[in-house]
Amino acid sequence: MTENRKVWMITGAGRGMGVDIAKAALTAGHQVVATGRNTGTVANALGASEDLLIVKLDLTKPGDAEAAAAAAIERFGRIDVLVNNAANFYAGYFEETSDAQVRAQLETNLFGPMNVTRAVLPVMREQRSGHIITISSQAGIVGGEFIAAYATSKFAVEGWMESLRYDLEPYGVRTTIVEPGFFRTELLVEDASTIWAELSIDDYADRTAATIPGWREMNGQQAGDPAKLGTALVRIAGEDHPPLRWVAGADAVAVIEQKARDILAQIDAHRELSIHLAHDA
């Protein structure tokens, strides 16, 4: 066993980015607990290894999360890195996205990672070490057309993780939010990760009809290489002081930098009014 060998627990490890993160961790000599709703899919994607444990996990079920954490401890004795990767994508205009769909989006993308993190944190606190990595998105920083439900879930993830940092640092547990741009994952695969808005409103009909083909054409053509992301994430997890945020991909860097400039410009445009209000008791 190498000195820096760690035990990784990765959600959504049966497809998309989760597969590449798991492979990168295994290649680097780490031990991996790879989880997914279908263990057969995970096994087909990752193969077999003495350093690999495959565990069933529906992250919307707290009992599954607790069982997966227990299985990791039974096999490897500790959990050093948790990667909250599993997610899905409800696409559509807000009014056409039903209340049930918005709630389902939050259940998977926000409450799911919270369930898994709750199951793992007692282990990390006892160890007085650990690293919680949650995959957000550039859509967690910058909203956009046709992604209201998804952006809501990722903005919420950002606030949760940013606050979690302060809860956990006294116990030696670090946090990192990963904000990828567009990578060639399975997030845009229909009926697997992408779900279209189920309502239909005449005012949006032409725009919806024009927008969906663009999302479909993007699938598999995204610029980002998920294998490179996995390798880079392993490197970041090995740092003594990992970043609170890691913006992944040139497209995400450009979009988020532009938002930062826009926010500063808006602050400057109304600075006097803001300061005046602050002094008016």
URRA-V698831 format. One record per residue. N is the residue number from 0. SS is DSSP state (helix for helix, strand for strand, loop for the rest). PHI is phi as a letter, one per 20 degrees, with the letter a starting at -180 (* if undefined). Layout:
{{N;SS;PHI} {N;SS;PHI}}
//
This chain:
{{0;loop;*} {1;loop;f} {2;loop;f} {3;loop;e} {4;loop;f} {5;loop;c} {6;strand;d} {7;strand;d} {8;strand;d} {9;strand;c} {10;loop;e} {11;loop;m} {12;loop;e} {13;loop;e} {14;loop;a} {15;loop;m} {16;helix;f} {17;helix;f} {18;helix;f} {19;helix;f} {20;helix;f} {21;helix;f} {22;helix;f} {23;helix;f} {24;helix;f} {25;helix;f} {26;helix;f} {27;loop;f} {28;loop;n} {29;loop;e} {30;strand;e} {31;strand;c} {32;strand;d} {33;strand;e} {34;strand;d} {35;strand;a} {36;loop;f} {37;loop;d} {38;helix;f} {39;helix;f} {40;helix;f} {41;helix;f} {42;helix;f} {43;helix;f} {44;helix;f} {45;helix;d} {46;loop;m} {47;loop;c} {48;loop;a} {49;loop;f} {50;loop;e} {51;strand;d} {52;strand;c} {53;strand;d} {54;strand;c} {55;strand;f} {56;loop;b} {57;loop;e} {58;loop;f} {59;loop;e} {60;loop;d} {61;helix;g} {62;helix;f} {63;helix;f} {64;helix;f} {65;helix;f} {66;helix;f} {67;helix;f} {68;helix;f} {69;helix;f} {70;helix;f} {71;helix;f} {72;helix;f} {73;helix;f} {74;helix;e} {75;helix;d} {76;loop;n} {77;loop;a} {78;loop;c} {79;loop;d} {80;strand;c} {81;strand;d} {82;strand;d} {83;strand;e} {84;loop;d} {85;loop;g} {86;loop;a} {87;loop;c} {88;strand;b} {89;strand;e} {90;strand;d} {91;strand;q} {92;loop;f} {93;helix;g} {94;helix;f} {95;helix;e} {96;loop;e} {97;loop;f} {98;helix;g} {99;helix;f} {100;helix;f} {101;helix;f} {102;helix;f} {103;helix;f} {104;helix;f} {105;helix;f} {106;helix;g} {107;helix;e} {108;helix;e} {109;helix;d} {110;helix;f} {111;helix;f} {112;helix;g} {113;helix;f} {114;helix;g} {115;helix;f} {116;helix;f} {117;helix;g} {118;helix;f} {119;helix;e} {120;helix;g} {121;helix;g} {122;helix;f} {123;helix;f} {124;helix;f} {125;helix;f} {126;helix;f} {127;loop;m} {128;loop;a} {129;strand;q} {130;strand;b} {131;strand;e} {132;strand;d} {133;strand;c} {134;strand;e} {135;loop;e} {136;loop;a} {137;helix;f} {138;helix;f} {139;helix;e} {140;loop;d} {141;loop;c} {142;loop;f} {143;loop;a} {144;loop;f} {145;loop;m} {146;strand;c} {147;helix;g} {148;helix;f} {149;helix;f} {150;helix;f} {151;helix;g} {152;helix;f} {153;helix;f} {154;helix;f} {155;helix;f} {156;helix;g} {157;helix;f} {158;helix;f} {159;helix;f} {160;helix;f} {161;helix;f} {162;helix;f} {163;helix;g} {164;helix;g} {165;helix;f} {166;helix;f} {167;helix;d} {168;helix;g} {169;helix;f} {170;helix;d} {171;loop;m} {172;strand;d} {173;strand;e} {174;strand;c} {175;strand;b} {176;strand;d} {177;strand;d} {178;strand;d} {179;strand;f} {180;loop;e} {181;loop;e} {182;strand;d} {183;loop;f} {184;loop;d} {185;loop;e} {186;loop;f} {187;loop;e} {188;loop;e} {189;strand;f} {190;loop;m} {191;loop;d} {192;loop;c} {193;strand;e} {194;strand;c} {195;strand;e} {196;loop;g} {197;loop;e} {198;loop;e} {199;loop;c} {200;loop;c} {201;helix;g} {202;helix;g} {203;helix;e} {204;helix;g} {205;helix;f} {206;helix;f} {207;helix;f} {208;helix;f} {209;helix;e} {210;helix;e} {211;helix;g} {212;helix;g} {213;helix;f} {214;helix;f} {215;helix;f} {216;helix;f} {217;helix;f} {218;loop;g} {219;loop;n} {220;loop;d} {221;loop;f} {222;loop;f} {223;strand;f} {224;loop;e} {225;helix;f} {226;helix;f} {227;helix;f} {228;helix;f} {229;helix;g} {230;helix;f} {231;helix;f} {232;helix;f} {233;helix;f} {234;helix;f} {235;helix;f} {236;helix;f} {237;loop;e} {238;loop;f} {239;loop;f} {240;loop;c} {241;loop;f} {242;loop;f} {243;loop;f} {244;strand;c} {245;strand;c} {246;strand;e} {247;strand;d} {248;loop;o} {249;helix;f} {250;helix;f} {251;helix;f} {252;helix;g} {253;helix;f} {254;helix;f} {255;helix;f} {256;helix;f} {257;helix;f} {258;helix;f} {259;helix;f} {260;helix;f} {261;helix;f} {262;helix;f} {263;helix;f} {264;helix;f} {265;helix;f} {266;helix;f} {267;helix;f} {268;helix;f} {269;loop;c} {270;helix;g} {271;helix;f} {272;helix;f} {273;helix;f} {274;helix;f} {275;helix;f} {276;helix;f} {277;helix;f} {278;helix;e} {279;loop;e} {280;loop;e}}
//
